Amino acid sequence: MKIKDVVEKQLGRLPPGMLTGAFKVAKKIPWVRERIEREYSTMLEAMETSLRPYRGEFPSYTALPAEGTSRTEVLEVMRAMSEREESRWRDGYVSGAVYHGNRDHIEFLSEVYALHSQVNPLHSDLWPSATKYEAEIVAMTAAMLGGDAVPAGPKGEDGVCGVVSSGGTESILLAMKTYRDQARQRGIKHPELVLPTSAHAAFDKAGLYFGIELVKVPVGPDFKADVAAMTQAITRNTIALVGSTPSFPHGVIDPIESLSEVARGHGIGMHVDACLGGFVLPWAERLGYKVPVFDFRLPGVTSMSADTHKYGYAAKGTSVVLYRGHALRRFQYYTTTEWPGGMYFSPTLAGSRPGALSAAAWAAMVSIGERGYMDSTRAILETAATIREGIEAIPGLRVLGDPLWVIAFAADDLDVYRVMEHMSHQGWNLNGLHKPACVHLCVTLRHTQDGIAERFLADLREAVSVVTATPSEGGSIAPVYGLAGTIPVRGVVSDVLERYMDLLYKV
Ligand SMILES: Cc1ncc(COP(=O)(O)O)c(C=O)c1O
């Protein structure tokens, strides 16, 4: 609580907006600045220790070695670190992050990667195989997400189409740039995007990068997008609505059917962020779970993002963004005809791209097939149901919303971040969320291994009983999380995050 104390003591309890302004001014006063810097460095020192566990143990480089290190030595060092990092995710202690992780699957993807490590889809003439893989990844994803229900038109121009991107964030950035440029053509100079507060941070990033104003609408008590409030927020400048299936924080599915009808009625875009659920929900529906229609079968849905590198079980670094009709996708493309380097075009944000990752995504999809995805989805949803019921049975904890496999829980009379901290002492790596304070577990195939759900619940029961018995005891993670959520001077929190990013690049 030190930073909060310092700032609040010096600045008093001003409204948050004024506090942020006052903080910026106060930072310029030498003694305030010095004091704040001192607090930051204490906090960052602790972070640095946990970010650099290998310091002194393995060679580190701040310049190229004069002579190359032998490949054997390089591999030895890398293997040692990789082995040390592996057990935590392999043994199912981590929320999300590694979605498949079976040894034979990883070996297969690695073999595919090795075959294609030099491939760059930018050179479609050199590697038509990469072009084939990407076109087919898009087609298979579109078919899975209701694309077949969209009439293609006489030349196929009206059908669902898309591109392969580097991840969920890039897919979202691309879709938002697309809507901005489409709206520009209609004369909208100050574009606005209406989205629930639960939508992923990637939409914020898009707003910042592309000059789109975000109109964030609070979610309802069920943590779902509030359709009436979102409708009210639409103006003449609104370019699109957003809904998630499910949302990252609470794993709930927004009411896409209603939102898409509102969007259609206003003649604006409707982006469905299925980064997390695109490769789960279609199979859940087939398995008989109650899944509302959320994809291109709804006529108002104009774009979707779905991550191959999450539940598509590809290697990290691919996602798919889909559009209703080729005309919409064209707003995403980049072309230049005047560059001395020649005619240049690129469909996504990057120029050169790792074709090996597209090859691996294609290989994952084709080798797993519908049956494989269905079996995985069944296992994940059954495990998640056990975990959800188990959490609900723990006095003091409360599951938020009505999630299928991303299960967020809060605690009424306990510090839920302290519960998370005790879980981390048992090896767990869970996601701490705020507004409201809660923690989530994103269930993956790693958790479907024998005994993992039971171990999670036993550890959670234990953590709750320890925190209940010692309600006032501090900790190291809990105060940071608690502070980050409640500190009124958001500039302080941003400062800490920026310094953390600086640390990532410190040798
Ligand atoms: C719903 C949702 N959208 C977008 C993203 C961003 O994906 P990425 O981390 O691949 O950029 C995530 C990531 O977890 C997500 O859960």
The ligand as an SDF file (V2000), in Angstrom:
LIG
                    3D

 16 16  0  0  0  0  0  0  0  0999 V2000
  -11.6310  -13.4080  -25.6400 C   0  0  0  0  0  0  0  0  0  0  0  0
  -10.2220  -13.0960  -26.0470 C   0  0  0  0  0  0  0  0  0  0  0  0
   -9.9980  -12.2380  -27.0510 N   0  0  0  0  0  0  0  0  0  0  0  0
   -8.7600  -11.9210  -27.4500 C   0  0  0  0  0  0  0  0  0  0  0  0
   -7.6610  -12.4690  -26.8560 C   0  0  0  0  0  0  0  0  0  0  0  0
   -6.2730  -12.0610  -27.3020 C   0  0  0  0  0  0  0  0  0  0  0  0
   -5.5850  -13.1330  -27.8270 O   0  0  0  0  0  0  0  0  0  0  0  0
   -3.9940  -13.1520  -27.9750 P   0  0  0  0  0  0  0  0  0  0  0  0
   -3.4310  -13.2270  -26.6050 O   0  0  0  0  0  0  0  0  0  0  0  0
   -3.7700  -14.3690  -28.8100 O   0  0  0  0  0  0  0  0  0  0  0  0
   -3.5680  -11.9250  -28.6750 O   0  0  0  0  0  0  0  0  0  0  0  0
   -7.8470  -13.3730  -25.7950 C   0  0  0  0  0  0  0  0  0  0  0  0
   -6.7060  -13.9610  -25.0920 C   0  0  0  0  0  0  0  0  0  0  0  0
   -6.8150  -14.6530  -24.1290 O   0  0  0  0  0  0  0  0  0  0  0  0
   -9.1560  -13.6930  -25.3830 C   0  0  0  0  0  0  0  0  0  0  0  0
   -9.3900  -14.5310  -24.3720 O   0  0  0  0  0  0  0  0  0  0  0  0
  1  2  1  0
  2  3  1  0
  2 15  2  0
  3  4  2  0
  4  5  1  0
  5  6  1  0
  5 12  2  0
  6  7  1  0
  7  8  1  0
  8  9  2  0
  8 10  1  0
  8 11  1  0
 12 13  1  0
 12 15  1  0
 13 14  2  0
 15 16  1  0
M  END
$$$$
